[in-house]
């Protein structure tokens, strides 16, 4: 899915016209460059592929954790959950 999203990328900066779009595509993945909500319309320094890939990764991690927790391996589940949260929160 990531390869498909990247292959379809038009490399155009993402335009968000409303605050809810900014919240769904930037704040929910903590990829904002500032703590201040920008004026709208807002042109992001990335294409729409960035939040799309974040959604794909988040979904994969959630599905993986759900699958691993089903087997009753609680200790393993806690480790995966801890690193999943770290990978979704870390911004470089």
C-alpha positions in Angstrom: 0.0 0.0 0.0 2.8 2.4 0.8 4.4 1.7 -2.6 1.1 2.4 -4.3 0.6 5.7 -2.4 4.1 6.9 -3.3 3.7 5.8 -6.9 0.5 7.8 -7.2 2.0 10.9 -5.6 1.9 14.0 -7.7 4.4 15.8 -5.5 2.1 18.8 -5.1 2.0 20.6 -1.7 -1.2 19.8 0.2 -3.8 22.5 0.4 -6.1 22.5 3.4 -8.9 25.0 3.4 -10.5 24.3 6.8 -9.2 23.6 10.4 -10.8 20.1 10.5 -8.7 19.1 7.4 -5.6 20.4 9.2 -6.6 18.4 12.3 -7.2 15.2 10.3 -4.0 15.4 8.2 -1.5 17.2 10.3 -2.4 17.3 14.0 -3.6 13.7 14.2 -0.1 12.5 13.1 1.8 15.2 15.0 3.6 16.4 11.9 3.0 20.1 12.4 6.0 22.5 12.2 4.6 24.8 14.9 2.2 24.6 17.9 0.3 27.5 16.4 -2.7 26.7 14.2 -2.0 28.4 10.8 -4.3 30.7 8.9 -6.5 29.0 6.2 -6.2 28.2 3.4 -2.9 26.5 4.5 -0.4 25.0 2.1 1.5 22.2 3.8 5.2 21.7 3.1 4.4 18.1 2.0 2.0 16.3 -0.4 -1.1 14.4 0.6 0.9 11.2 0.4 2.5 12.0 3.8 -0.7 11.7 5.8 -1.9 8.9 3.6 1.2 6.9 4.4 0.8 7.8 8.1 -2.8 6.3 8.0 -1.5 3.2 6.3 1.2 2.7 8.9 -1.2 3.4 11.8 -3.7 0.9 10.4 -1.0 -1.8 9.9 0.2 -1.3 13.5 -3.3 -1.3 15.0 -4.1 -4.5 13.0 -0.9 -6.1 14.1 -1.3 -5.3 17.7 -4.9 -6.6 17.6 -3.8 -9.8 15.9 -1.0 -10.4 18.5 -3.2 -9.6 21.4 -5.7 -12.3 20.3 -3.3 -15.1 21.0 -3.1 -14.2 24.7 0.6 -13.4 24.7 0.1 -10.4 27.0 3.8 -9.7 27.6 4.6 -9.6 23.8 1.4 -7.5 23.2 2.6 -4.9 25.7 6.0 -4.6 24.0 4.5 -4.2 20.6 2.0 -1.7 21.9 4.7 0.4 23.5 6.8 0.5 20.3 3.7 1.2 18.2 2.9 4.2 20.2 6.5 5.4 20.0 6.6 5.0 16.2 3.3 7.0 15.7 4.4 9.8 18.0 8.1 10.3 17.0 8.6 13.2 14.5 12.1 13.9 13.1 
